[in-house]
Amino acid sequence: MDIFDRTSGVPVYRQLAEYLQKQISIGVYKPGDVLPSEAEIIRDYNISRTTVRLAFGLVNNAGVIRREQGRGTIVVSKVRSQLPKLSSLSEEMARFGHKPGTVLLSKNEENLSLDAANAFNQTTNQKAIKIVRLRLADDKPIGVAVSWLNINQFPAVEKINGNEDSIYVTFENGLGLTIRSAVENIHADAARDFEARQLKVKIGSPVLCLTRTTYVKSENEKGTAIEYLEGIFNGSVYSVEVELFRQGNK
């Protein structure tokens, strides 16, 4: 079985890491489960031990697995908080008194990444609009945002130029769509070369990685995914605050 697109230019170890994380996120492997061993993955997917170890390293950095002597690689239970209000980064910054800003780095029509394809329930052979933006707060860089826009089901997203501070506002006011909900994941990581250069930090500096799938209202009860966002934010200047309410107080 070959789960990899070996012509995509994305390293196989990254594709394997994305695949394993997806399997964990959809519940194929649950907290406490043991992942297949290195030997099993090498045999099943015909890849090298180095590739497997690099992939496990990425998944481990995402905080969803741990190594246990005598057992193997275990899926760990993660604490997730539901943010009570869905808003764009620009709306959040304005609410806290900062001036939002955007620098468009690129806009292209490209084949979907594995994660974006999963978010849209499409395949990596299908196209999407990929917009890469540097996000600013008070004219200082705080994050790099990669937005995949679902052009297959929403052709009008091609009109989005990428210079907008808030793509959400464009969805609603420009395209007449209604945002319903979003599913978001946040974890810690280290800045790689591209993000480090854009954020003006050292390679390996702590960053917050945010992925968000945004749904607009449609005939589907859950809504239809229109954007898959991957954001890398400078961990020294960006944080997430969540107000939590206890249910079932005695």
N, C-alpha and C positions, 0 to 999 in steps of 0.2 A: 504494500500500500504506500502511495506517495502523496503526502498532503502538501507538498511544497511546489511553489511556482519557481522553478530554477532559472527562469529567463527574466524574472522581474527586476533583478539587480539588488533585491533585499537579501542580506545574508541569511543562509539557511538557519543559523542559530537563532536569529531574531524571529523568523517565521515559526520555529519550533516553540520559542518562548511565548509568542502570541497565541499559538494553538493551545498550549498547556493552560495558560491563563484563561482562555475562553472556556475550555473544558471545566475548569474549576468554577468559573462565574456562572455557568448554566447548570451546575450541579452534577455533572458526570462524576467528578471527584468532590466529595464533601469533606468538611472538617473532620480530621482523624483518619481519613483514608490514606493509604500508601500509594504513591505514584509508581508507575512502572520503573524498574531499575534501569540504570545506564545500559546494561547489557541487553535488556529487552528492547529498549528504544533503538539501540544500534542495530539490532537484528531486524526489527520490524520496519524501520525506515531507511536502512542502508546508508547510515551516516557515520561520521567518525566520533570517537570518544571526546575529542576536543570540542566538537560542535555541541554535543549533548551537555558537556560541563559548562560551556558558555551560556547555553540556554537556561540551564538550571540556575546559574548565577544571576541572570536577569530576573527570573521569577522569584528567586530568593530576595533580591533587592526590593521587589514590589511588596514584600512582607506577607506572602500568602503560603509559603512553605518553610519547613525547617528540616534539618538533618538530625536523625536520631540514631545513635550507635546501636547496631543490632537490628534495627527495624527498616531503615531506609529514609526516603524523603516523604515527609508527612505534610498533608494540607492542614494549615492552621486556621483557627476561627478568628475572623477579623471583626473588630467593632465598627459598625456603620451607623452614622447619624443621618436622619432625614432632615435636610434643610427645609424650613417651613415656608420659604418664599422663593419663587423662581424669578430671577432677574438676570439681566446681562451684566457683564463686568463693568461696562460704562455706567449703568444705572447704579450699581453698588458703589463705585468710586464717587459718583456725584452725591449719593446719599450721605457719604462720610466726609464730604467737603473737599474732595480732590478733583482736579481737572483731568478728565480722561482724554487720551489721545491715541492715534493709530498711525502706524507707518506700514504701508503695503509693501511686502517683500516680494511676493509673487502671486500670480493667479493663472492657473492652467487647467485644462481638461485632461485628466489622467485616469488610468485604471485604478479602481478602488484598492486601498490597502486591505489586508485581511480583516482587521478590526472594523474598518468602515463598512466593508462588505457584510460582515456579521450584523452590524448595527442596522443596516438597511435591508437585511434579509435578501441580499443579492450575491453576485459572484465577483471575484477579482478580475474577471474579464470585462466587466461592465465599467462604464465611465462615470466620473463625478467631477464637479468643479472643486478644485483644491485651492484654497486661499491661505496663504501664510502671511501673518501680520505680527508686527512688533507692537505690543501694547504698552502704553505710557501712562504714568500717573504724575501730574505736575511736571510734565516734559521729561521725566526720567523713565528709562525702560524698566518694566517690572515683569514682563512675560512675553513668551512667544506662543502664538495661538495658530494652530493648523485646523482650519474648518473644511470638512468634506461636505459638500452640498448635493443633495439627492436630485440631480438633474433628470434622472429617468422618470420619476413620478411628478416632479415639479420643474418643468422646462423653464419656467420664468426665473428661476434662481440664477440663470446665466446673466441676467441683467444686473445682478449685484456686482459692484465694481471693486469692493474690498477696502475702499477708503472710509467706509462708514464707521463711526465709533461703535454703533450698535447694529449688528445684523438682525437682532430680534425686532428692532423698530422697523427695519426694512421689510421683514417678513409680514408684519402686521399692517403697517401704514402704506408700504409701497406695493406689496403683493396681495393684500387683502386676506391674509391667512390669520388664523387664530391659534396661538401657541397654547397647547393643552398641558404638557408636563415634560419632565426631563428625568433621566436616570444618570446619576453622577457618581464617579469614584475618584477618590483623592488618596494618593500615597506619596511617600518620600522617595527621592532618588538623588543622583549626583549629576551635575551638569556635564554634558558632552561638549565637543568642540564647537558645534554650530550654536547651541544655546549659550555657551559661555561667551562667545564673541559678541552675540547680539545683546546679552544682558550685562556685558562688561564685568564679568566675574571670572575667577579662575576655573579651569577644568576640574571637575570633581567637587565643586562647591555644592552645598545642599540646595535642592530645589523641590518644590511641590509639583507633582504631576497630577493633572486633572483631566479626566475624560468625561464627556457628557454627550448623551444622545438626546436630542430634543425632538419632541413629537408635536405635530399640529393636529387640530381636530379634523376628523374625516369620518367616512362611513364605518371604518374600523373602530370598535369600541375603545381600544387603547390609543387610537390615533395613528398617524403615519410618521415615521422618522424622516425628518427633513435635513437635519444637520448632525454630523458626528464631529465633535470637537476634541482636539488633543492640545492641552495647554501645559507649558512648562514655566513655572513662576519662581522668581528669586526668593528662596526660603528666608532670607534675612529681612525682606521688606513686605512679604505677602503672607497673610495667615487667614485661616477660616474660623469664624466665630459661629457657634451653633447654640441656640437657646433650646433646651430640652425640657419636656414636661413629663412628669411621672404619671403613669396611668394606674388606675385601680388602687388609689391610696386607701389604706385601711384606717 
